[in-house]
Amino acid sequence: MIDWTPLILTFKLAFITTVLLLIIAIPLSYWLAYTKSRVKPLIETLVSMPLVLPPTVLGFYMLIAFSPSNAFGSWLDEWFGLRLIFSFEGLLLASIIYSLPFMVHPLQAGFSNLPNNLKEAAYVLGKSKTATLFMVLLPNIKKATITGVVLAFAHTIGEFGVVLMIGGNISGKTKVASIAIYDEVESLNYDAANNYSLILFAITFIILLMVYLINGGYFKRIVS
């Protein structure tokens, strides 16, 4: 019989990560789309690093940084009572960093593709920058927003290297579905591994299919 705990933990992690990423990515993507700052290439590089960096590299450095034996990890533990390694909170932070470009890039592209006169007209009508962002610009990039949300959610579901390094394999706490699949394969329990894999495959397929149908090909243009 299948143990649903890793799947529930996986979707809990993906949901919270996606919500927090949306909150973070909206102002960041807006800034990247319109800024002329000289540090823009540096910020874009840092945001995009998880796309090319091996997840184990990111997980390793987070493991070192957040370890209680390290100065930063010790400071977090002493002042805030936070122990991020081998915890759900650590998985959450790692997932936010690792999935950040999958939310930022579609939103940035959406903002960049909007005509400049849309923003200028809002300013002429007396709208503040914040009001323009949330009342004018965001409603006009719904497809980009949907794409970013789905990409971030699906990418978090599929994480393996980062979550293994920072979270380990603690049942009910950090053992997500990808780790459970690995465990079952290691134990030669292919039936259980197949059950987990089929569920993840089916759910991610349905989610991506819905995006294609809703956006009418927009998803494909963004990721390509």
FENJO-V972012 format. One record per residue. N is the residue number from 1. PHI is phi in degrees with one decimal (NA if undefined). OMEGA is omega in whole degrees, -180 to 180 (none if undefined). BURIAL is I if it has 24 or more other ideal C-beta (glycine too) atoms within 12 Angstrom, else O. Layout:
BEGIN
N & PHI & OMEGA & BURIAL
N & PHI & OMEGA & BURIAL
END
This chain:
BEGIN
1 & NA & -175 & O
2 & -74.5 & 174 & O
3 & -89.3 & -175 & O
4 & -81.8 & -176 & O
5 & -58.0 & 178 & O
6 & -60.7 & 179 & I
7 & -69.0 & 178 & I
8 & -62.2 & 179 & O
9 & -63.4 & 180 & I
10 & -61.8 & -178 & I
11 & -74.0 & 172 & I
12 & -63.9 & 179 & I
13 & -62.3 & -179 & I
14 & -64.8 & -179 & I
15 & -66.6 & -178 & O
16 & -64.6 & 179 & I
17 & -59.7 & -178 & I
18 & -64.4 & 179 & I
19 & -61.6 & -179 & O
20 & -66.7 & 178 & I
21 & -64.4 & 179 & I
22 & -63.3 & 179 & I
23 & -63.4 & -179 & O
24 & -73.8 & -170 & I
25 & -75.6 & -178 & I
26 & -59.9 & 178 & I
27 & -66.2 & -180 & I
28 & -66.0 & -180 & I
29 & -65.8 & 177 & I
30 & -60.5 & -180 & I
31 & -63.8 & -179 & I
32 & -64.8 & -178 & I
33 & -72.5 & -171 & I
34 & -117.1 & -177 & O
35 & -73.6 & 173 & O
36 & -115.8 & -179 & O
37 & -64.6 & 179 & O
38 & -70.8 & -180 & O
39 & -86.8 & -179 & O
40 & -55.4 & 179 & O
41 & -59.4 & 179 & O
42 & -65.9 & 180 & O
43 & -64.8 & 179 & O
44 & -62.5 & 178 & O
45 & -65.0 & -180 & O
46 & -63.9 & 179 & O
47 & -63.7 & -174 & I
48 & -85.7 & -177 & O
49 & -52.6 & -179 & O
50 & -61.3 & 179 & I
51 & -69.5 & -175 & O
52 & -118.2 & -177 & O
53 & -78.9 & 176 & O
54 & -56.8 & -177 & O
55 & -59.1 & 179 & I
56 & -67.9 & 177 & O
57 & -67.0 & 178 & O
58 & -61.6 & 180 & I
59 & -63.1 & 180 & I
60 & -63.7 & -179 & O
61 & -68.4 & 175 & I
62 & -69.2 & 177 & I
63 & -61.2 & 179 & I
64 & -67.1 & -176 & O
65 & -63.8 & -174 & I
66 & -92.8 & 179 & I
67 & -65.9 & 179 & I
68 & -60.3 & 178 & O
69 & -80.7 & 177 & O
70 & -94.4 & -176 & O
71 & -58.0 & -178 & O
72 & -67.6 & 179 & O
73 & -63.8 & 177 & I
74 & -65.6 & 178 & O
75 & -64.5 & 177 & O
76 & -62.0 & -179 & O
77 & -69.2 & -176 & O
78 & -71.3 & -173 & O
79 & -93.8 & -176 & O
80 & -121.5 & -179 & O
81 & 66.4 & -177 & O
82 & -102.2 & 171 & O
83 & -119.4 & -170 & I
84 & -83.4 & 179 & I
85 & -77.6 & -180 & I
86 & 56.7 & 178 & I
87 & -143.6 & 178 & I
88 & -64.8 & 179 & I
89 & -61.5 & 177 & I
90 & -65.8 & 176 & I
91 & -59.3 & -178 & I
92 & -64.0 & 179 & I
93 & -63.8 & 179 & I
94 & -62.0 & -180 & I
95 & -66.8 & 178 & I
96 & -62.4 & -180 & I
97 & -66.4 & -174 & I
98 & -72.9 & -178 & I
99 & -99.1 & -177 & I
100 & -53.4 & -178 & I
101 & -64.1 & -179 & I
102 & -73.2 & 174 & I
103 & -96.3 & -174 & I
104 & -69.5 & -174 & I
105 & -60.7 & 177 & I
106 & -63.0 & 180 & I
107 & -65.9 & 178 & I
108 & -61.6 & 178 & I
109 & -63.3 & 178 & I
110 & -62.6 & 177 & I
111 & -62.5 & -177 & I
112 & -65.0 & -178 & I
113 & -84.2 & 178 & O
114 & -75.7 & 177 & I
115 & -65.6 & -178 & O
116 & -62.1 & -177 & O
117 & -67.3 & 177 & O
118 & -67.1 & 179 & O
119 & -68.8 & -179 & I
120 & -64.8 & 179 & O
121 & -64.6 & 179 & O
122 & -65.1 & 178 & I
123 & -65.3 & 179 & O
124 & -61.6 & -180 & O
125 & -81.8 & 175 & O
126 & 89.7 & 178 & O
127 & -76.1 & 175 & O
128 & -75.7 & 179 & O
129 & -62.1 & -180 & O
130 & -66.5 & 179 & O
131 & -63.9 & 178 & O
132 & -62.6 & 180 & I
133 & -61.1 & -172 & I
134 & -86.9 & -176 & O
135 & -101.6 & -176 & O
136 & -117.9 & -173 & I
137 & -74.6 & -178 & I
138 & -59.1 & 177 & I
139 & -62.2 & -180 & O
140 & -94.6 & 176 & O
141 & -125.9 & -179 & I
142 & -60.2 & -179 & O
143 & -65.1 & 178 & I
144 & -64.3 & 179 & I
145 & -65.0 & 178 & I
146 & -60.9 & 179 & I
147 & -60.6 & 180 & I
148 & -62.3 & -180 & I
149 & -62.4 & -177 & I
150 & -68.9 & 179 & I
151 & -61.3 & -180 & I
152 & -64.0 & -180 & I
153 & -63.6 & -178 & I
154 & -65.8 & -180 & I
155 & -66.0 & 178 & I
156 & -65.1 & 178 & I
157 & -59.2 & -175 & I
158 & -88.7 & -178 & I
159 & -63.5 & 177 & I
160 & -137.5 & -174 & I
161 & -59.0 & -178 & I
162 & -64.8 & -177 & I
163 & -67.5 & 178 & I
164 & -68.6 & -178 & I
165 & -69.3 & -173 & I
166 & -89.2 & -175 & I
167 & -107.2 & -177 & I
168 & 71.6 & -174 & I
169 & -140.8 & -178 & I
170 & -101.4 & -176 & I
171 & -60.7 & 179 & O
172 & 79.1 & -177 & O
173 & -127.8 & -180 & I
174 & -132.2 & -178 & I
175 & -84.1 & 179 & I
176 & -85.0 & -172 & I
177 & -62.8 & -179 & I
178 & -63.1 & 177 & I
179 & -70.8 & 179 & I
180 & -62.1 & 177 & I
181 & -61.3 & 179 & I
182 & -60.3 & 179 & I
183 & -60.8 & -178 & I
184 & -66.8 & 177 & I
185 & -67.1 & 177 & O
186 & -59.6 & -179 & O
187 & -88.2 & -178 & O
188 & 61.9 & 177 & O
189 & -95.2 & -173 & O
190 & -69.8 & 179 & O
191 & -65.0 & 179 & O
192 & -66.0 & 179 & I
193 & -62.0 & 179 & I
194 & -66.0 & 179 & O
195 & -62.3 & 178 & O
196 & -61.4 & -177 & I
197 & -63.9 & -179 & I
198 & -63.7 & 180 & O
199 & -64.0 & 179 & I
200 & -64.5 & 179 & I
201 & -60.5 & -177 & O
202 & -64.6 & -177 & O
203 & -67.0 & -180 & I
204 & -66.7 & 177 & I
205 & -62.8 & -180 & O
206 & -63.8 & -180 & O
207 & -61.8 & -179 & I
208 & -66.9 & 178 & I
209 & -61.7 & 179 & O
210 & -62.6 & 179 & O
211 & -64.8 & 178 & I
212 & -58.1 & -178 & O
213 & -68.9 & -178 & O
214 & -72.0 & -174 & O
215 & -87.7 & 177 & I
216 & 59.3 & 178 & O
217 & 94.9 & -179 & O
218 & -62.4 & 179 & I
219 & -55.5 & -178 & I
220 & -65.1 & -179 & O
221 & -67.7 & -178 & O
222 & -67.8 & -174 & I
223 & -76.7 & 180 & I
224 & -90.1 & none & O
END
